[in-house]
């Protein structure tokens, strides 16, 4: 068999797996799990705004919170499974998706899929580590990672580049919501009627809130690069604490928490009305 024949065979296998009914149901389950994590994250942010929470407001902190609930050990295993299914989903798109696209558009979409796979994988790994008893309530290790990068030749440049990339990703989420491109994530029936209007509103508010939170994390990395101080970088938790320290901080954080909750609800809508 020729190289082209092998490539076509692999692509055919990938497309069939991506189009299968069982995989479709697994992806929908993963989106429900993903939405649940964001709802818990929003609740932690809301508690932080009220001064009632001292833990880490990160996705790992949200998973740790789920682990403390009745039946939590089973719940976080389901979170891990759901997240790793989403990783496979995005990797299928990286290697077998975006047919008909070419050039910059193709590689931009593949890069976005890879970023999503990394995000899903990080949440899944957090759940797995907690399930195996090797992970705590959500320390991110961002300071340590930043310190190692700063110690490399040209370290501040690389940390700054990471920050700019994170800001760019956050900006892409806001851009997508502002231009209502998130509508493509729902099938036609999910965009019709009063329920459809609510779903689309959840998505618009949710993606904007998510973009802001991610963008703030990127700003922290850029600041760490300029100061060459790894302690200035941080995860979502540190970014939200910075919001809390601003004038009217608790109210701003409550609004951001509400937006994050909307993002979680939109994932439920996607799970029910997933666009093919």
C-alpha positions as CSV (number, residue, x, y, z in Angstrom):
1,X,0.0,0.0,0.0
2,X,1.3,3.5,-0.9
3,X,1.9,6.2,1.6
4,X,-1.1,8.1,0.3
5,X,-3.2,5.0,0.6
6,X,-2.2,4.5,4.3
7,X,-2.9,8.2,5.0
8,X,-6.3,7.9,3.4
9,X,-7.0,4.7,5.4
10,X,-6.1,6.4,8.7
11,X,-8.2,9.5,7.8
12,X,-11.2,7.2,7.0
13,X,-10.8,5.4,10.4
14,X,-10.6,8.7,12.2
15,X,-13.7,10.1,10.4
16,X,-15.7,7.0,11.1
17,X,-14.8,7.1,14.8
18,X,-15.7,10.8,15.0
19,X,-19.0,10.2,13.3
20,X,-20.0,7.1,15.3
21,X,-23.1,7.2,17.6
22,X,-21.3,6.0,20.6
23,X,-18.6,8.7,20.3
24,X,-21.3,11.3,19.8
25,X,-22.9,10.3,23.1
26,X,-19.5,10.2,24.8
27,X,-18.7,13.8,23.6
28,X,-22.1,15.0,24.9
29,X,-21.4,13.4,28.2
30,X,-18.0,15.1,28.3
31,X,-19.6,18.5,27.6
32,X,-22.0,18.0,30.5
33,X,-19.1,17.2,32.8
34,X,-17.2,20.3,31.4
35,X,-20.2,22.5,32.1
36,X,-20.5,21.1,35.6
37,X,-16.8,22.0,36.3
38,X,-17.4,25.6,35.2
39,X,-20.6,25.9,37.3
40,X,-18.6,24.8,40.4
41,X,-15.8,27.2,39.4
42,X,-18.4,30.0,39.2
43,X,-19.7,29.1,42.6
44,X,-16.2,29.3,44.1
45,X,-15.7,32.7,42.5
46,X,-18.9,33.9,43.9
47,X,-18.0,32.7,47.4
48,X,-14.6,34.4,47.0
49,X,-16.5,37.7,46.2
50,X,-18.4,37.3,49.4
51,X,-15.2,36.5,51.4
52,X,-16.4,33.0,52.3
53,X,-13.8,31.0,50.4
54,X,-10.1,30.6,51.0
55,X,-9.2,27.8,48.6
56,X,-8.0,28.0,45.0
57,X,-10.5,29.3,42.4
58,X,-9.2,27.1,39.5
59,X,-10.5,24.2,37.5
60,X,-8.5,21.9,39.8
61,X,-10.0,23.6,42.8
62,X,-13.5,23.0,41.3
63,X,-12.7,19.3,40.8
64,X,-11.5,19.1,44.4
65,X,-14.7,20.7,45.5
66,X,-16.7,18.0,43.6
67,X,-14.6,15.3,45.3
68,X,-15.8,16.5,48.7
69,X,-19.4,16.0,47.8
70,X,-21.4,12.7,48.6
71,X,-20.2,10.2,46.1
72,X,-17.4,12.5,45.1
73,X,-14.9,9.7,44.4
74,X,-17.2,8.4,41.7
75,X,-18.0,11.8,40.4
76,X,-14.4,12.9,39.8
77,X,-13.7,9.6,38.0
78,X,-16.6,10.5,35.7
79,X,-15.1,14.0,35.3
80,X,-11.7,12.4,34.3
81,X,-13.4,10.1,31.8
82,X,-15.5,12.9,30.3
83,X,-12.5,15.2,29.9
84,X,-10.4,12.6,28.2
85,X,-13.2,11.9,25.8
86,X,-13.2,15.6,24.9
87,X,-9.4,15.4,24.4
88,X,-9.9,12.6,21.9
89,X,-12.7,14.7,20.2
90,X,-10.4,17.7,19.7
91,X,-7.5,15.5,18.6
92,X,-9.7,13.9,16.0
93,X,-10.4,17.4,14.7
94,X,-6.7,18.3,14.7
95,X,-5.8,15.3,12.5
96,X,-9.0,14.5,10.6
97,X,-11.1,17.6,10.7
98,X,-11.5,20.8,8.8
99,X,-11.8,19.3,5.4
100,X,-11.9,21.9,2.6
101,X,-9.8,24.4,4.6
102,X,-6.3,25.2,3.7
103,X,-3.4,27.5,4.5
104,X,-3.6,29.8,7.5
105,X,-7.2,29.1,8.2
106,X,-6.5,25.3,8.5
107,X,-3.6,25.7,10.8
108,X,-5.3,28.3,12.9
109,X,-8.3,26.0,13.5
110,X,-5.9,23.1,14.2
111,X,-4.0,25.2,16.7
112,X,-7.2,26.1,18.5
113,X,-8.3,22.5,18.7
114,X,-4.9,21.6,20.2
115,X,-5.3,24.3,22.8
116,X,-8.7,23.0,23.7
117,X,-7.3,19.5,24.0
118,X,-4.7,20.7,26.4
119,X,-7.3,22.5,28.5
120,X,-9.5,19.5,28.6
121,X,-6.6,17.3,29.4
122,X,-5.4,19.5,32.3
123,X,-8.9,19.2,33.9
124,X,-8.9,15.5,33.3
125,X,-5.5,15.1,34.8
126,X,-6.5,17.1,37.8
127,X,-9.5,14.8,38.4
128,X,-7.4,11.7,37.9
129,X,-4.6,12.9,40.3
130,X,-7.2,13.6,43.0
131,X,-8.9,10.3,42.4
132,X,-5.6,8.5,42.8
133,X,-4.8,10.5,46.0
134,X,-1.9,12.4,44.5
135,X,-3.4,15.8,44.0
136,X,-4.8,18.3,46.5
137,X,-7.3,21.1,46.3
138,X,-5.9,23.0,43.4
139,X,-2.3,24.4,43.7
140,X,-1.4,25.2,40.1
141,X,2.4,25.4,40.3
142,X,2.3,28.4,38.0
143,X,5.0,30.2,40.0
144,X,7.4,27.2,39.8
145,X,6.9,26.8,36.1
146,X,7.4,30.5,35.4
147,X,10.6,30.4,37.5
148,X,12.0,27.6,35.4
149,X,11.2,29.3,32.2
150,X,12.7,32.6,33.4
151,X,15.9,30.7,34.2
152,X,16.3,29.7,30.6
153,X,18.2,31.7,28.1
154,X,15.9,34.5,26.9
155,X,13.5,33.4,29.7
156,X,11.7,36.8,30.1
157,X,11.0,36.8,26.4
158,X,9.4,33.3,26.5
159,X,7.3,34.1,29.5
160,X,6.2,37.3,27.8
161,X,5.4,35.3,24.7
162,X,3.3,32.8,26.7
163,X,1.4,35.8,28.2
164,X,0.7,37.3,24.8
165,X,-0.5,33.9,23.5
166,X,-2.8,33.5,26.5
167,X,-4.1,37.1,26.1
168,X,-4.7,36.3,22.4
169,X,-6.7,33.1,23.2
170,X,-8.8,35.1,25.7
171,X,-9.3,37.8,23.1
172,X,-10.4,35.1,20.6
173,X,-13.1,34.0,23.0
174,X,-14.4,37.5,23.4
175,X,-14.3,38.1,19.6
176,X,-16.2,34.9,19.0
177,X,-18.9,35.8,21.4
178,X,-19.1,39.5,20.2
179,X,-19.5,38.4,16.6
180,X,-21.9,35.6,17.7
181,X,-19.8,32.9,16.2
182,X,-20.6,30.7,19.2
183,X,-23.9,30.1,17.4
184,X,-22.1,27.6,15.2
185,X,-21.6,25.3,18.2
186,X,-25.3,24.6,18.4
187,X,-27.5,22.6,16.0
188,X,-30.4,24.5,14.4
189,X,-32.9,23.3,16.9
190,X,-30.8,24.6,19.7
191,X,-31.0,28.2,18.3
192,X,-34.7,28.4,17.8
193,X,-37.5,29.6,20.1
194,X,-37.2,31.1,23.6
195,X,-35.0,28.3,24.8
196,X,-32.6,29.0,21.9
197,X,-32.5,32.7,22.7
198,X,-31.5,31.8,26.2
199,X,-28.8,29.3,25.1
200,X,-27.3,31.9,22.8
201,X,-27.3,34.6,25.5
202,X,-25.6,32.2,27.9
203,X,-23.0,31.5,25.3
204,X,-22.4,35.2,24.5
205,X,-22.0,36.2,28.2
206,X,-20.1,33.0,29.0
207,X,-17.5,33.3,26.4
208,X,-16.9,37.0,27.1
209,X,-16.5,36.2,30.8
210,X,-14.2,33.3,30.0
211,X,-12.1,35.4,27.7
212,X,-11.7,38.1,30.3
213,X,-10.6,35.6,33.0
214,X,-8.1,34.0,30.6
215,X,-6.9,37.4,29.4
216,X,-6.2,38.5,33.0
217,X,-4.0,35.3,33.4
218,X,-2.1,36.4,30.3
219,X,-1.5,39.8,31.7
220,X,0.0,38.3,34.8
221,X,2.5,36.4,32.7
222,X,3.4,39.5,30.8
223,X,3.9,41.4,34.1
224,X,6.1,38.5,35.4
225,X,8.2,38.8,32.2
226,X,8.7,42.5,32.6
227,X,9.6,42.3,36.3
228,X,11.4,39.0,35.9
229,X,9.5,37.9,39.1
230,X,7.8,34.5,38.8
231,X,5.7,35.4,41.8
232,X,3.8,37.9,39.6
233,X,2.4,35.2,37.3
234,X,-0.6,33.2,38.4
235,X,-3.5,31.1,37.5
236,X,-7.2,32.0,37.4
237,X,-7.2,32.1,41.1
238,X,-4.7,35.0,41.3
239,X,-6.4,36.8,38.4
240,X,-9.7,36.7,40.2
241,X,-8.0,37.9,43.4
242,X,-6.7,40.9,41.4
243,X,-10.2,41.7,40.3
244,X,-11.4,41.5,43.9
245,X,-8.8,44.1,44.9
246,X,-10.1,46.7,42.5
247,X,-12.7,49.4,43.3
248,X,-16.1,47.7,43.5
249,X,-14.1,44.4,43.3
250,X,-16.7,42.1,45.0
251,X,-19.3,43.3,42.5
252,X,-17.0,42.9,39.5
253,X,-16.1,39.4,40.7
254,X,-19.8,38.5,41.2
255,X,-20.5,39.7,37.6
256,X,-17.6,37.6,36.3
257,X,-18.7,34.6,38.3
258,X,-22.2,34.9,36.8
259,X,-20.6,35.0,33.3
260,X,-18.6,31.9,34.1
261,X,-21.8,30.2,35.2
262,X,-23.3,31.1,31.9
263,X,-20.4,29.4,30.1
264,X,-21.1,26.3,32.1
265,X,-24.8,26.4,31.2
266,X,-24.0,26.9,27.5
267,X,-22.0,23.6,27.6
268,X,-25.1,21.9,28.8
269,X,-26.9,23.4,25.8
270,X,-24.1,22.1,23.5
271,X,-24.4,18.7,25.0
272,X,-28.1,18.6,24.1
273,X,-27.9,20.4,20.7
274,X,-24.4,19.5,19.5
275,X,-23.7,20.8,16.0
276,X,-22.3,18.2,13.7
